[in-house]
Amino acid sequence: MSDKIENIIGYNSIEFVTNQIVEGFITGLHKSPFHGFSVEFAEHRLYNSGESIKNIDWKLFGRTDKFFVKKYEEETNLRCVLVLDHSSSMFFPIQKESSFSNPNKITFAAYASGVIIQMLSRQRDAFGLSLVSEKIDLITDIRSNFGHKKYVFNLLEDLIRQKDKEIKVQTNISPILHQLAEQIHRRSLVIIFTDLLSSQEDEKEIISSLQHLKHCKHEVILFHVNDKNKEIDFDYKNHPYRLIDIETSEEIKLNPQDLREVYQKAILNKIKTIKDSCENIRIDFVDANINEGLDKILLPYIIKRTKMN
C-alpha cells in the first residue's frame, strides 16, 4: 500500500497547509502562536569557544569537567490526527475486491489518509491515527519519523484487507469526538473520515462534538465518506429487496422505490444541517463520494487549501 500511495501522480509537489494557527516548530508552512523554538533533545556535542552558554549541560560538566552543549532536533510543523470511523457500515459496499480504483468506504478513507500522511511526512509534520467505532479502538502516538509512518501504513493496509467484518460494530462518533477533543494536544489538525451513519445519535449530537473540537482550538476537516448512488440517491431497481443493516444485522423487506422520496428527504436534511453548521464554525466539510474516486475529491481539495493560504 505504501508504495502505491507514494507513487500516486499529482500529490508529490503539493503541500498540505493549515488554515489556522497551530502549535509546533515553524519552518514556513504554518503559523505559530508561540515565539522561539519548540525542540526535542537529540545528543551532546563539545562546546565551542564564543558560543552562547545557555545550552551547556552543567550536570554533565560536573561529572566530566568538560563543556558539552545540548544539541536539539526541531519539532514538526504541526500535529495532525487522522480519525477513521471503521464501524461496520464503513465496509459498504461489500465486494470481493476493494481497491484504489474500486473502493468501498473504508478503503477510500484508508487511501486518502495514506496520501495525506505521505504529504505531512514530506513536510516533517507529526501525525497519528485513531480508529473509532462505538469507542476509541486505537490511537497511535503522534510522530514524524519513518518508522512511525511505516507502522501507520501497516494499520491502514490491515483495514483494506478486511473484506467484511464478521463482528458487527456500530457507530457512536459523538462521544468519541468529545473525548478526543480533550485528549489530543491543543491546536492540532484533526481530520475525520466517517459516513455519519448512526442509529444512536442525531445531527445535533454530532454538531456538538465538532463544536467541542473547535472550542479546544483544533482545526477540523470532516470528510463525509459516502456511496452517493446507494446511500443518498437510493438508486435501486424497482422490485422488492431484503435490506440488511450491516451494523445490527436487522432485516427489512421492501421496494426501495416506495420509500425513496421520504428517505432522500431525511438523509439530505441531516447532511445539510451538519454541513451548514460546519460552515458556521469554520470546519471544512468535504463530500467524499467514493463513486467519484480519490483523485477527483482529495486533489482538488488540497489544491484549494493551498491557494487559500
N, C-alpha and C positions, 0 to 999 in steps of 0.2 A: 504493500500500500504506500509506504513512504516514497518509494521510487516513482510511483505514478503521480503522487502529489507534487513532488519536487520537479517533475518534468511537464506539468501542465503549462501549456503555452499561454502567455498573456498575463501571468502574475509575477514573473520574475523581476520586473523592474518597477513594481508599484509598491509604495509604502502604505502601511495601514496606520493612519494618523487618528488622533483623538480630537473630539470637538470641545472638550472642556479641560480644565486644569486637573492634572493627575499627579500623584506623588512619585518620586523616584529621581534618580540622577538624570540630567537632561543633556543630550548631545545634539539637540537641534530639531528633533522631530516633534516634541511635545512640550507644552508649557509646564512650569512647576510652581507650586505655591510657596516654595522654600528657596532660600539663597544658600550658596555654598554647596558642599559635596555630601552626598549620602553614599557611604562607601563601606566595603567589607574587607577585613584584614586578609592579606594573602601570604606575605613572608617578610623576613628581615633582610636588610642589606646594610653594609657598612656606611657609617656617617661620613659625608664629605665636608671638609672644612669650608665654612662660609654658608652652609645651608641653614635653614630655619631649624631651631631646636624643638619645635612643637611636637614633632613626630618621633622624637627619640624615646626609646623604650628604657625608662630609668630602672625598672626592675631587672631587666636583662643586664644593664650596666653594672648594677650592684653585684650580680653573680659573676660577670666576666671581666669587669673593669675596662670594657671597650664600649664605644658608642655604636649602637645599631639603630637604624631608622625603620619604623614600621612601614612596609610597602602595602598599598591597598589596591583592590580591584574596584573599578567603577560598577555601581549597581546598574540595573537596566533602566530603560526609559520609563516604563510603566509596568504595572501588574495587571494581567488580564486573566480572567477566569471564564472558561467556556462551560456553560451549564447545559448538559444534554439530557432531555427527557427520554428515558429508554423504557418507558412503560409499554405494555403490550400493544397499545394502539399505534405506536410509532413503527411497528413492524408491518404495517399495512402499506400497500397491498402485498399479501402473502404470495410469494412467487418462488419458483425453483431456483432461479439465479438472479440475485440482485447485484448490480454493478454500477460503475460510474455513469455509463450511458443509459442504463435502465434501472434506476434506483427505486427502492421503497423509501419511506420517510426516514428511517434510522440510517440507511446508507447515505442518503443525501446529507443529513446532519453530520455524519462522521467525516465524509469527504470535505464538506465545507469547513468543518473545524480543522481538519488537517491542512487545508490550504492557508487558513488564517494563521495557524501555528507556524507554518513554514515561513510566512512573511514576518511574523513577530520575531522568530528566531534569527532571521537575517538582520533585523534591526537591533538585536541584543535585548529585546523586551522579554520580561519574565511572563510565563503563562502556566496555568494549571487547568485541570479538567475535573469537573464534578458530574457524576452520573446520578440522576434522580428519578424517582417514580412516586411511590407513596411516602418515601423518606429519602434522605441523602444516602445513597448506596455506596458511593465512593467519592472522595475528594483528595486530590493529589496535592503535593507541595507546589508552590509557585516558584519556578526556577527558569533559567535560561540556557543551561548547558546542553551539550549534545546528548549526553546520557539520558537526561530528563525528556528530551524530545523523542528519543527512541522509545522510551518507556510509554509515553502518552500515545505515540503512534501504534504501539502494540495493543493498547487498550481499545483504540478506535478500530483496529483490524479485527479484534475479537467481536466487536459489535456487528461488523459487516458479515462475519462468518455465520452468525446466528440466523438460520433460515426462518425459524419461528420459535418463539418461546413456549416451552411446554408449561411452565409455571405462569399463570395469569397474574399480571401485575397491573394494578390500576394507577391512575394519575391523581396526584394531590399536590399540585405545584405551588399553591399559595403559601401554606405554612413553611414549605421548604425555602421559598424566596425570602420570607420574613427571617428565617434562621440564617440564611446566607448573608443577608444584608448586614447583620451584626457580626458575623463570623469572618467575613472577608475583610482584608486590610482596607481602611478607608481610602476613598478616591481611587478605586480600581476601575478598570473597564470590565463590565460584566456582559457577556454575550450569551443569550439564551436561545436554545433551539427547542421548540415544543409545538405540538399540534393544537394546544389549547382545548383538548377534548377531555372532559371530566364530568362524571355524574355526581361528584361530591361537592362541587363548588360552582359558583356563578361568576359572571364577569366582574361584579363588584369586589369580590374577594381577590381576584387576580389583579385588578387595578390597585387595590390597597397594598398588595405585596410589592408591586412595581413602584408605587409611591414611597414605600419604605426604603427601597434601594436608592432612590434619588435623595431621600432625606439623609441618608448616610454618605452623601457626596459621591456616589458611584456614577459613572457614565454607563448607560444601559442601551443595549441593542437587542431587540426582540425579533427573532426570525420565526414567523408563523409558518411552520412546515406543514404542507397540506397536499393532498391529491385532489386538485380542484374538480376534475371530472366526476369523481365518485363521491367526494365528501362535501362539496359545496353545490355543484350543479346537479348532483344526484342523478347522474346520467346513466340510467339503466333501461334495459329494454322493457317494453310494455307487456310483461307477463309476471306471474307470481314468483317470488323469491323466498328463500329461507335465510333471513339475515341473522348473523351470529355476532354478538358483542365480543370482540377479541379479549377485552379485559375481564368480563364477568362470565362469559360463556352463555349468557341469556340468549334465547332464540325467539324470533317472531316471524310469522309467515304473512306476507302482504305483497301487493303490487305497488312498487315504488311510485308509479305514476299517480296513485290515489293520494299520496301524502307529499308529493314533490313540492307543491306550492307552499304548503304550511311549513315544511321542513326548511326550504330555502329562506323563507322569511325569517325564521327563528335563528338560523345559523348566520345569516348575513347581518342581522341586527346585533348579534353577540360580537361578531368580528368588528363591525363598525364602531360599537361602543368602546371596545378595547383600543382600537386604532386611534379614535378621536382623543381618548384620554391620554394615550402615549404622546400624541402631538402636543397636548396641553402642558404636559410635564416634561417635554423635551426628551422623549425617548424615541429612538429610531425604530419604527415598525416596518419590517420587511416582509412582504408577501412572498413566501418561498414555495411556489407551486412546483412540485417535483416533475410535473409533465413538461416544464419548460427547460429543465436541465440546469446544472450548476453554473455554467458559463454565462447564461443569459440572466442570472439573478445576482450572483456574487460579484462578478467582474464589473458590471455597470454600477453596482452599489459602492464598491471600493473606489472606483474612479470618481464618482460623485463626491464622496467624502474627501478625497484628495484635493479636488478642485475647490471645495468649500473652505479648505484650510490653506 
